[in-house]
Amino acid sequence: MNKSSKVTKIESFVKERREGDYQLTIDEKELLSEIQLRVDKGNLDNISRTKSYANYYKRHNEIRWSLLASMVSRNAGWNMTDLEGEWYPKFLTKKERNVLFQTYERANWLIFADAYPQLLVYEHSKRLGRPLFHLLRMFSVSRFIETEWEYYWIYGEGNRLIKAQIINEQNIIQKPVIEHPFYKKNVFQRYFYNLQDFLHFSSVLFPTMDGRLFGFSVHKFTKLDERIDLGKKLASLLFHKDYYDLFLRFTVTVEHTGSRFDYERYLSERRFRNTPFLRTTYPIIKHDRSRGHDWYRGKRKARWFEDVELGKQYEISKWYLKKQKQIQAGILIEELLKNKG
């Protein structure tokens, strides 16, 4: 039986199970309550999410997505505090900055609310020695990723699982954030977002303690396929045999505060803190999530599971410093013109 047939068989089994009338046992109900408490505790803010993912990876390093999620979550925190740092308030209004913060916060909250129950269900399955993935539907997790967890449990293909998790997380935020009328109007159709996208100012960074920066610029963020490809490239880079130990050392050594100074203090160019700590800047935001919606409609895009070329332009220290200077120069010019007017 080929891989496609195996997935189809497992998916049919998952579909039938979901459509059946399953009664939870007392032990399962208690486990669900415990998992939900841990999810709620971990999903308070960007700092708690980042730490939860990183600590999970320490316990279960075969689930590589958890380290990737922790690193990307660090980047989200840096983007958040940029908004209240030295530069962005010079040309973005308080309202505009608040909307951008809400966009980062909403997307990352949704991903954690969906992904962390999966991680905890796997943790308990591993502890008990039997799969508990039938419980995932109680957290409104997609049939797509439930199937992939079952597949991983049987065949142990870690490379396929991390791709599936990337695919799932990006689909999770597509309609509630990317295509939501509020965010579409107030973020993704605004001049600021389009300028950053056009000039490749935004980036996802993997820092090292020797002062180097690795990663990729973010382009066409509203395109689902582009984000999935970016996620796969980031995963390939993060677990690259030549750099993995460097990235891991940074993660376990450097406390995540949300400020870019977390890594900028290691750069060759002397830097001073110009973004604040996240927890002294933003309050805890309460969110709601509509239950019952499953983004998956039974059709898998084969290209989503294809490997992507890592390329050669992934050490971006010089590029990053140049872009930062361009952003700052542009902001100063904008501020000068505004004052003259």
Secondary structure, DSSP 4 states (H G I P E B T S, - for coil): --HHHHHHHHHHHHHHHHHS-PPPPHHHHHHHHHHHHHHHHHTSSHHHHHHHHHHHHHH-TT-THHHHHHHHHHHHHHHHHHTTSSSGGGTS-HHHHHHHHHHHHHHHHHHHHHHHHHHHHHHHHHHHTS--GGGGGGGT--HHHHHHHHHHHHH--HHHHHHHHHHHHHHHHIIIIIS-HHHIIIIITSHHHHHHHHHT--EEEEE-TTS-EEEEE---TT-HHHHHHHHHHHHHHHT-TTTHHHHHHHHHHSPP-SSTHHHHTTSSS-----S--GGGT-PPPP----SS-----S---GGGGS-----S--B-HHHHHHHHHHHHHHHHHHHHHHHH-
